[in-house]
Amino acid sequence: MVQLLGTRSEAAARSFIGKHAGVPDLGYFETTHQGAAWFVVTQGIYPSRQAAQAGIAELPAVLRDSKPWPRSIGDIQGGLR
C-alpha cells in the first residue's frame, strides 16, 4: 500500500478520496495516533516495496508531490491494534 494522507478528520479523508476519484484503489482506515482518532488514506495493494515505489511514480503529479510512502500490510495491521 501507499500512504497518501493522515488526518484527524474522517470528513477530510473522505473529501480527499472524492477529489481524487480517478485514482484507482483509494481507501482509508481509522487508527489511533497520539491518543486520538487518525484517518489514513491509502492507495493500492502492491506485492513489494519496489512495486509500491513504481506505483507512486504512476500517481498524478499532485499526489506524487505530497510525498506518499509505501507501507506494508503488517505495519498497518500493527497500527490497528
C-alpha positions in Angstrom: 0.0 0.0 0.0 1.0 3.6 -0.4 0.0 6.1 2.3 -1.2 9.4 0.8 -2.6 11.2 3.8 -3.1 11.1 7.5 -5.6 13.3 9.2 -7.6 13.7 12.4 -10.8 14.3 10.3 -12.8 11.5 8.7 -14.5 14.1 6.6 -11.1 15.3 5.3 -10.2 11.7 4.4 -13.4 11.2 2.5 -13.1 14.6 0.8 -9.5 13.7 -0.3 -10.7 10.5 -1.8 -13.6 12.3 -3.6 -11.2 14.9 -5.0 -9.0 12.1 -6.5 -11.8 9.7 -7.6 -10.0 8.9 -10.8 -7.1 7.3 -8.9 -7.8 3.5 -8.6 -7.9 1.7 -5.3 -8.2 4.6 -2.9 -9.4 3.8 0.6 -9.0 4.8 4.2 -8.9 3.3 7.6 -9.1 4.6 11.2 -6.3 4.1 13.7 -5.1 6.0 16.7 -2.2 8.5 16.8 -1.1 10.2 19.9 -4.2 9.0 21.7 -6.7 10.4 19.2 -8.5 9.1 16.1 -6.4 9.2 12.9 -7.6 8.5 9.4 -5.1 7.2 6.9 -5.8 7.3 3.1 -4.1 4.6 1.1 -3.8 3.6 -2.5 -3.3 0.1 -4.0 -2.0 -3.2 -2.8 1.4 -4.0 -4.1 3.4 -7.2 -3.8 6.6 -5.4 -2.7 8.1 -2.1 -1.7 9.7 -1.8 -5.1 6.2 -2.3 -6.8 4.8 0.4 -4.4 7.5 2.8 -5.4 6.7 2.1 -9.1 3.0 2.7 -8.2 3.9 6.1 -6.7 5.6 7.1 -10.0 2.3 6.4 -11.8 0.2 8.7 -9.5 -0.9 12.1 -10.7 1.8 14.8 -10.0 -0.2 16.5 -7.3 -0.2 13.2 -5.3 3.4 12.4 -6.0 4.4 15.9 -4.8 2.7 15.2 -1.4 5.5 12.7 -0.8 3.5 9.5 -0.4 5.3 6.5 1.0 5.0 2.7 0.9 3.6 0.9 3.9 3.4 -2.8 4.5 0.2 -4.6 5.4 2.0 -5.8 8.6 2.8 -2.2 9.5 -0.8 -1.1 9.0 -2.2 -4.1 10.9 0.1 -3.3 13.8 -1.3 0.2 14.0 -4.8 -1.1 14.2 -4.2 -3.0 17.5 
